[in-house]
Amino acid sequence: MDIKDARKEIDRIDRQMTALFRERLLLCDAIAKYKEEHGLPLTDPVREREKLEEVSGLIGEDLKHYAEKLYSAIFEISKERQAEILAADREAQTPAAGPAEEKKIDP
């Protein structure tokens, strides 16, 4: 395989990974809302550890380190997304200040 063919394959894989990553991030919305409704913390170290062990076993010992780095980054991005979703929900639920609530300043 020459470099052009290899790069075409990488491009194809990147398109698939991007579509799956988008799908995964959109699922974070539902997870964030579930966590909020059930009073669960944003971070679940047990789940993260289990997931790291799972993907490490799937990829093989020689690439395990890279899979752990990738999924650690994915976890951080997922938690960031969940925090943004929760913050947006809270902001949407906060009533806007009306005229009666505005501070009056004496001239």
VEXDRENPA-832950 format. One record per residue (C-alpha): residue number from 1; residue in three letters; x, y, z. Coordinates in steps of 0.1 Angstrom, whole numbers, always signed. Layout:
<recs>
REC   voro   kegu      xx      yy      zz
REC    NUM    ala       X       Y       Z
...
</recs>
This chain:
<recs>
REC   voro   kegu      xx      yy      zz
REC      1    met      +0      +0      +0
REC      2    asp     +14     +34      -9
REC      3    ile     +10     +66     +11
REC      4    lys     -19     +79     -10
REC      5    asp     -39     +47      -5
REC      6    ala     -31     +47     +32
REC      7    arg     -42     +83     +35
REC      8    lys     -75     +75     +17
REC      9    glu     -81     +47     +42
REC     10    ile     -74     +71     +71
REC     11    asp     -98     +96     +56
REC     12    arg    -125     +70     +53
REC     13    ile    -120     +59     +89
REC     14    asp    -119     +95    +101
REC     15    arg    -153    +101     +85
REC     16    gln    -167     +70    +103
REC     17    met    -151     +81    +136
REC     18    thr    -165    +116    +133
REC     19    ala    -200    +103    +127
REC     20    leu    -198     +80    +157
REC     21    phe    -182    +107    +179
REC     22    arg    -211    +130    +170
REC     23    glu    -236    +103    +179
REC     24    arg    -218     +97    +212
REC     25    leu    -218    +133    +221
REC     26    leu    -255    +136    +214
REC     27    leu    -261    +108    +238
REC     28    cys    -244    +129    +264
REC     29    asp    -275    +151    +264
REC     30    ala    -297    +123    +275
REC     31    ile    -272    +111    +301
REC     32    ala    -268    +146    +315
REC     33    lys    -305    +150    +319
REC     34    tyr    -308    +115    +335
REC     35    lys    -280    +123    +360
REC     36    glu    -297    +156    +369
REC     37    glu    -331    +140    +373
REC     38    his    -317    +113    +395
REC     39    gly    -292    +134    +415
REC     40    leu    -262    +116    +401
REC     41    pro    -228    +133    +399
REC     42    leu    -213    +143    +366
REC     43    thr    -183    +120    +371
REC     44    asp    -185     +83    +375
REC     45    pro    -150     +70    +381
REC     46    val    -162     +34    +384
REC     47    arg    -178     +35    +349
REC     48    glu    -147     +52    +335
REC     49    arg    -124     +26    +349
REC     50    glu    -146      -3    +336
REC     51    lys    -147     +13    +301
REC     52    leu    -109     +18    +300
REC     53    glu    -105     -19    +309
REC     54    glu    -130     -29    +282
REC     55    val    -114      -9    +254
REC     56    ser     -79     -19    +265
REC     57    gly     -89     -55    +262
REC     58    leu    -103     -50    +228
REC     59    ile     -74     -32    +213
REC     60    gly     -45     -54    +224
REC     61    glu     -16     -50    +248
REC     62    asp      +6     -33    +222
REC     63    leu     -19      -4    +217
REC     64    lys     -35      -4    +251
REC     65    his     -17     +28    +262
REC     66    tyr     -30     +47    +232
REC     67    ala     -66     +35    +237
REC     68    glu     -65     +46    +274
REC     69    lys     -53     +81    +263
REC     70    leu     -80     +83    +236
REC     71    tyr    -108     +73    +259
REC     72    ser     -96     +95    +288
REC     73    ala     -98    +124    +264
REC     74    ile    -133    +112    +252
REC     75    phe    -144    +110    +289
REC     76    glu    -133    +146    +295
REC     77    ile    -150    +159    +264
REC     78    ser    -182    +140    +273
REC     79    lys    -182    +155    +308
REC     80    glu    -177    +189    +293
REC     81    arg    -206    +184    +270
REC     82    gln    -228    +172    +299
REC     83    ala    -219    +202    +320
REC     84    glu    -228    +225    +291
REC     85    ile    -261    +208    +286
REC     86    leu    -269    +210    +324
REC     87    ala    -259    +247    +325
REC     88    ala    -280    +255    +295
REC     89    asp    -310    +237    +311
REC     90    arg    -306    +256    +343
REC     91    glu    -302    +289    +325
REC     92    ala    -334    +282    +305
REC     93    gln    -353    +274    +337
REC     94    thr    -342    +306    +355
REC     95    pro    -368    +333    +351
REC     96    ala    -356    +365    +334
REC     97    ala    -356    +396    +355
REC     98    gly    -387    +416    +349
REC     99    pro    -392    +453    +354
REC    100    ala    -401    +449    +390
REC    101    glu    -368    +431    +397
REC    102    glu    -346    +456    +380
REC    103    lys    -325    +478    +403
REC    104    lys    -334    +514    +403
REC    105    ile    -306    +540    +404
REC    106    asp    -313    +574    +418
REC    107    pro    -300    +602    +396
</recs>
